[in-house]
Amino acid sequence: MSNSSDTEANAIFTSTSRSGYELLADPMLNKGTAFTESERDTFDLHGLLPPNIGTLEEQASRRIQVLRGLETDIERYAFLRDLQDTNETLFFALLVQNLEELLPIVYTPTVGAGCQQFSRLFRKPRGLFLSMPHKNRVEAILAHPRFDQVQAIVVTDGERILGLGDQGAGGMGIPIGKLALYTSCGGLHPATTLPIMLDVGTDNQDCLNDPLYVGWRHERVRGDEYDEFIEVFVNAVAKRWPHVLLQWEDFAKGNATRMLERYRNRLCTFNDDVQGTASVATGTLLSAINVTGVPLTEQRIAVMGAGSAGCGIASLIRKAMTEAGLPDEEAARRFFMVDRDGLLVDGMEGIATFQQPFLQDRSIVANWTLDHPDRVALLDVVRNAKPTVLIGVSGQAGAFSETIVRAMAEHNERPVIFPLSNPTSRAEATPTDLQKWTDDRAVIGTGTPFAPIERNGAKFKVDQTNNSYIFPGVGLGAIAVKASRISDEMFMAAAKALAAASPARNDPKRNLLPPVSSLREVSLTVALAVALQAHKEGLTGGMSTDEIESRIRGEIWIPRYSSYKRIDLRSV
């Protein structure tokens, strides 16, 4: 089988040897009722399709009506997954045309339920399941010609899916969803994307006891055996695709930062939970300054959830503070990281390496008034440190209690509060409660979509401080210029580009972030900033800055049908 594209008289043509059912069964080639009369002649499709010749627009209209008639979001999620596995062009046309409506279905929060029900929803394989028993076959699996066009990989081991924990093989829903955003928001051609699940077992007993579970029925492998498997995978990827973008997704705290540091200089790779979350949080905070009037150098940041995501956020904001003129030691003292054992202070046991830069000196809290003398809780931090910003990445629903939020409002005219955990069931607070408890003074950003709130007598959309504003653009920019690696400075460039696009920059009464419906434009802006930063750091080879924007635009795929030509393999 051979597939290729070419142009003739400004029309796009696709060449293929497939025909009949084989052509209709290929989601990248299937056009359904949109096959023309001549194509039905050429590819033996008469009788296999209804006689009416449709258009992509008509198909999209039909599908969105059916989707809106379904009763639950998980039904809509399953419907869209089936559509993606049947006709990718139609799937992405529908998604691009209805981003704001469909993003919560394809991605957070519904993707969480999709992961939990993955085994029951499983119908057709997508991407690769690389399991521990097949460690010696990884290189051979990746070598298949069907993967020749791959430019972007999203990989997970399913251990820390959103705020839901270990979902085993069900974690595959995350790479599938992320790559759908790489195409719908960033414009990558779907044939160049590859979701991968590293199945190293699971400690989720519900999965292991489920007779329908599709993953490897084994307790989760850890330690040296786990590291060896990851090494085999990374080596195979680097050998197969020297310029591929590899995104790590939803790895547990003990592995996320560790894997990133081990491999970040060996290939073009990043961890979205650590770096993407940090970038969108930093960009949104830079936007919030336009509303609060408090300069970045005067911010005090409390973070609930001191894992890899929380410390990643703190690291990038701290870097932004030093770039704004604050001495590094002073910037470090402005962060208060709260985990399950309370505020992180020096001398605590079990502190991870990435948490070390954010330990507060015990002398600072020595004179604080505490509810419990043996533990510095979040409420203690808010009352004593008087933070201007409260960020949640804890996965603990309701962690921002009324008492805590009202304490934030007591010492801030416009408290900045970002409950970023997702799915919705894991959010630290709801926008409605934050609005009520601060007398409508809170500047709010959430990690998952919420219904609009009422502000000054009108509906006001809540800013979704979600990685979808960052990672599609980062990936697009890095791929377009064939970046050898992805630096922290590239994520800072992405954050600043996002802040520069903030509607609040020109009007403090408007939103912190552009609307979700404009994510394609936002991704292009972020991609350009990231690519220019990569060029500045010498990570793009010998190209000139004048080439960068055209290269980026050249990577952007628009979901539309092309005309088909048939290849006769006997004459090849």
N, C-alpha and C positions, 0 to 999 in steps of 0.2 A: 504494500500500500504506500502511496506517495501523496502528500498534500503540499501545495505551495500556493503563493499568492503573487499576482502580477497586475500591472495596470495596462489598460488599452483604451485610448480616447477618454481619459480621465475616469473610467469606470474601474472598479475593483473586481478582480476575478480570482476564484479559488479553483485550483486543479486537484482532482481526487480520482482514485481508482474505485472508490466505494460506490455501491448502487443498491437499490431496493431497500430491504429491511436493514441491511448493514449500514447504509447511509443514514437512515432515519434513527438508528440506534446510537449514532455517534453524537453526543451532546454539543460538540464543537462545530459540527457540520449540519446538524438537523435544522431545517427551517420550517418544518411542519407544513401547514397549508400555504405558506408563502413561496413554495417552489413554483416556478412559472410553468406554463404549458410546455415550453420547449425543454425545460429541465426535466419535467416528468417523462417526456419522450426519451431523452438522452439517458436518464438514470433508472429507467424501469420502475417508475413510481405510480403509474396509472393503476387504479384499483386499490392502492395502498392508502390513498388519501381521499377525503371528500372532494368532489369536483370543483368546488368554489376556490378561486385563487385569492388568498388573503394578503394582507400587508403586515409588517411588524407593528405598526401603530394599532391596527385592528386587533391583533393578537394581544398586545399589551393591555388594551382597553378591556378585552374579554377576561384576561387573567386577573386584573385588579378588581373587577366586579365580583368575580368568584371569591377572591381572597377576602374582600370586605364583607362577604356574606357568611364567613366562618365565625364560629362563636368564641373561640379562645385563641390566645396568642400562640400556644403550642401547636394548635391545628394550623395556624398560619405559617409557623416555622416549618412544619413538616411539608406543607404545600409548596413553599418556596424551595426547600431542599429537593423535592421531587422535580420541580421545574428546572432547577439548576442541573440536575442529572439527566434531564431530557433535552433541553434547549438552552445552552448557555447565553447565546446572543439575546434571546427573549428575556431570560432571567435578568441579565445586566441592564438591558434597556428599561425594564420595569423598575429596577432598583435606582438607576440614575434619575429617572423621571420622578420618582417618589421617595427621595432619600430620607426626608424628615419622617415620613410615615413608616417606612420599612426598615430603617436602620435599627430601631429597637427590637424588631423581629429577627433580623438576620444576625444581629450582634447583641450587645447587652441591652436589656436584661434577659431577653427570652432565650438566648443561647445557653444560659445557665441551666434552664430546664431541659433544653435540648441535649446537653451533656449528661444530665441525670437520667434521661430516658433514651440515651443513644442506642442501647442494645435493642430496645423495642421499636425504635424508628428506623433501624438499619435496613436498607433495601438494596443499595448498590454501592460498591466500593468507590471511594474517592481518596486520592492521595496514597500514601504508603503507611502500612503498619509494620514497623521493624521491631521484632520481638527478640528478647534475650536468647531463646533457643536457636534463633537463626543468625546469631552474631557473625558466624563465618560466611554468611551469604550476603551480607549488606552490600559489599562492593558489586557483586554480580546483579543484585536487584536494581541498584541505581544505574547500572550500565545499559539498561534496555533503551533502544532508540526512541521510544515514546517520550523519554525525558530529555531529549537533545536540546529543546528550546528553553529549558528551565533557567530563570533569572532570579527568582525569589522563593525562598523556603521559609515557612513558619513551622517550628518544631516544638512539641511539648512532651513531657513524660506523664502528664495528667495528675501530678501530685497535689497541686494547689490551684484548682480551677476556681477563678474569681474568689469569692469568699466562701465557697462551698466545700473546699478541701479536696481530698483524694477521690477522683472519679474514674481512675484506671483508664481503660481504653476509651471510655466515654469522653475523655478529655480531647479527643480528636475533633469534637465540635468547635473548639477554640481556633485551631489553625485553619479550619475550613471557613469559619466566620471572618477571621482576620484577613484572609486572602481575598474574600469577597469584597472587603473594604479596600484592599490594595487596588482592585480593578475598578470598583464603582467610584471611589474617591480619588485614587491616585492615577488611574488610567492604565495600569499594567494589563497587557493582554492576558486573558485567563490561561492560555496555553503555556505561558511562561511562569506560572505559579505552581507550587507543589506543597500541599500540607503533609506533615509527617508526624506520626505518633510513635514515640519510642516506648514500647510496651515492656516495662521492666517489672510487671506485676502490680498488685495493689494491696493495700492494707484495709481497704473498705470492705468490711464483711458482708454488707448488703450486696456488693458486686459479686464477691466470691460465692455467696450462697444462692445467687440468682441463676436458675437453670437456663435463662436466655442470655446471660452475659457473653459478649462476643470476644472478650480479651483473654489474655493468658491467665489461667487460674493458678496463681502462685502469689505468695506473699511478696511484697515489694523488695527487690534486690537493692542492697546498699553497699557502701564501703568500696573497697578496691575493685570488686567485680562490676559495680555500677560505673566507676570511673573508667575502667577498661572498655566497657561497652560504648560510653560516650566518646572515648578516644578513637575507637574503630569507626564510629559514625562520622566524626569530624574529619578524620583522614580521608575517608571515602568521598565525602562531599567535596573537600578541597581538591582532590584528584580529579573528580568527575567534572566539576564546574569551577575553574580557577577564579572566576569573577563573580560568583554567585553572592547574593545577599542572604544571610542566614539570621533569622530572628528567633530568639529564645522566648518561650511564652509559658507562663504559669508553672515555673519550677519552684520548689519549696525554698524557704529562706536559707536553709543550709547549703543549697546548690546554686541558687540563682546568681548571686554575686561571685561566688567561687568559679563557676563555669565561665562567666563573663570575663573575669580577670585572666583566666587561663588561656582563653582563645581569642580575645579581642584584637590581638596583634598578629594572629595567624591567618585570618581571613576577614572579609567584610561582614561584621556581625555586631549585633546589639541585643540587649534584653529589654523588651518593651515595658515590662513591669517596673524595672529599675529606671531606665533612661527615658522612655516615652512618657511615663507618668510624671517623672521629674520635669520634663520639658513643658508639658501642658500645664502643670501646676504653676511653674515659674512664669510662663507666658500669661496665665490668667491673673496671677498676683501683680505682675507688671501692669496689666490692664486695670486692675482694681485701684491702683494708685491714682488713676485719673478720677476716681469716684471719691476716695477717702481723703485725698490730699496729703496723706502721710508718706514722706519719702521712703524709698527702699532702705536707706541707711538707718532709719529710725524704727523699722519694723522689729517686732519680737514674735517669734514663731513657736507655737506649741503644736506638736505632731502626735496624734494618738495612733500608735502602731509603728513601732521602731524596727520593723523588718527591712528587707531589702528595698521595698518601694518607699517607705517613709524616710529611710536614710538617703535614698537616691534623690528624693525631693529636697531634703535639707542640704545635700551637697551642692546641687545646682543653684538653689537660691543663695546659699552662702557664697558661691562663686560670683553670682550676680551682684551681691553686696560689695564684695571686694573690688569688682570692676567699677562700681559706683563710688569707690573711694574709701570704704570702711576698712580699717586694718583687719587682717585675717583673724587674729586672736579675738578682737572685739566682735567680729561677725560670728565666730564660733559660740561665743557666750550668749548669743541672742536666740539660740535654739534649745527647746525643752522637749526632749523625746520621751514619750510615755509608752511603756509596754505593759505586759501583764503583771509585772512586778513593780509597777510604778515608774516614776521618773528615773531615767538612767543617770547614775552618779558614779564617780570614781570609786573603785574598790568593790563594786558589785561583782558577783560571780556569774559565769556563763556569758560574758560579753563577747559578741562576735567582732571580728576585725573591722568590719565596715561600720560598726557602731562606735568604735573607739573615739573618732574625732568629735563626737557629740556628747560625751560624758560631762555632766556638770560637776563642778567642784563641790564637795560636801559642805564646805564652809559657806557657800552661797545659800544653802537651805537651812543652815544651822539655826537661824533666827526666825524661820518661817513658822506661822501658826498652822499646825496640821490637825486633821480630823483623827488620824491614827499615827502615833509617833514613830512606828516602825515602817511606814510606807508613805511615799509622797504620791498621792493620787492626782488625777487630772484636775479635779476641782481645786486641790491645793495649789497646783501650778497656776491655774487661772486667777485665783484670789491673790497669790503672792507675787508672781512674776508679771502679772498684768499684760499678757500677750495681746498683740494687735490682730494676730491671725491665728485661726484654729483650723488645723487640717486633720482629717480622719482617713486613715487607710488601715483600719483595724479589723474590718469585717465583722464588727460587733454592732448589731442593730441597736439603736437607741443609746449609744455610748455618749452622745452629746445630750445630756439630760437638761430638763428645764432649768435646774439650779445652775448648771455649768454655763448654759447659754445666757441666762440672766446676769451671771457674774461677768461674762464677757461684755455685755451691754452696759454694765455699770461704769466701766472705765474706758469705753470706746464710743465715740459718737457714731461711727460707722464700723462696727466689728466685721471683719472678713472671716467668713466661716465656709469651709469647703468639706462637706462630708462626701468623700470620694469613693467609698467602698461600693461594690456592686456584686450581685444584682440588687435590685431595689430592696429586697427583703433584708439585706445586710447593711443598708445605709445607716450611718451614725445618727442622722436626724432627717426629718422631712422639711422641705422648704416652707410648708405652711406653718409648722411649729416654730421654725427659726424666725419667720416673719412675726408671728404672734408674740414670741418671748422677747423680741428685741424692739417691739413697737414699730415694726416695719423699717428698722434701721440697718439690718444685716445686709452685707454684700455677699451674695450666695453663689456658689458654684458646686454642682453635684456630679458625681461620677456616672450616674445612671439617669435616664430621662424621667422627669416628673411633669405632671400637668401644670399649666400656667398658674401663677398666683395673681391676686388682684393687688394692684399698686396704683394709688392715686385715682381710684375709680375705674381703672382700665385693666385688661388682661395683660400680664407681663410674663414673657417666657423665661423660665429658669435656665441659666447657662449650664450646659452639660460639659463640665470640665473633664472631657474624655479623651483618651489617647488617639481617637480617630481624627482629631485635629492635627496630629503630629506624625504618626508612623507612616501613613501612606505617602506623605510628602518627603519624609526622610528617605524612604525606600526608593521613590521615584528619582530623587536627586542623586542618590548614591549609584543607582544602576545606570542612569544616563551618562554619568562621567566615569563609570567603572572605577569607583573609589576603592583603593586597596584596603582601607579600614574605615571605621566610623569613630570619630573622636568625640569627647565630651564637648568640645568647642562647636561641633556641628549641631549638637542638641541645643546648645545655648543660642546658636544662630536661628534654629527653628523656633525657640521660645520667643526671641525678640521679633521675628517675622510675624508670629501669631499676635503678639501684643501690638505691633504696628497696624494690624488689620482690625483692631478692636473698635467697634462703633462708639464705645465710651471715650475714646481718645478725643473725639470732637464734641461729644455731648455726654456729660457725666450721668444723665438720666437714662441713657440707653444701655444696651447689654454689654457685658465684658467681652463676649466672643461673637464672631459673625454667626449667622444662622446656619444650622446643620444643612439646609438646602444648598448652601454655597460651598460645601466641602471640596468640590472639585477645584474651584478657584483658589481656596485656601491651600490645598495641597500643592498646587502649582507655585504659589508664592513661597511656601515652605521649601519646596524642592529647589527653587532657584537660590534661596539663601543658603541652604545646606551645601549645594554644589559649589557655590562661590567660596564658601568657607573651606571645603575640601581642597579646592584649587589653591587657596591661600596657603594651606598647610603642605602643599606638595603631594597630595594623595591621589591626583588624577592623571598622572603621566604628563605628556607634553602639550596638551590642548590649550588653546587660548581662551580667555574669558568671553570673547565674542562668540565662540562656538556653543557655549553652555546652554543658553536658553533654547536654541534650535534643537540641540540634542535632547533636551528634556521634552520639548513639544513633540519630537519625533517618536518618543516612547509611548505617547498617550493614544490609547485605543478607544475608538468610539463604537459602541455596540450597534451595528447595522449589518444587514444582509449583503453579501456580495453575490455576483453571478458565478455560476459553476461551469467548469470545463472538465470533461472526462478524460482520464488517462487510460490508455490501453497498455497494461503491463507487458503484454506480449511483444509490443513494439519498443519497449524500453531496454 
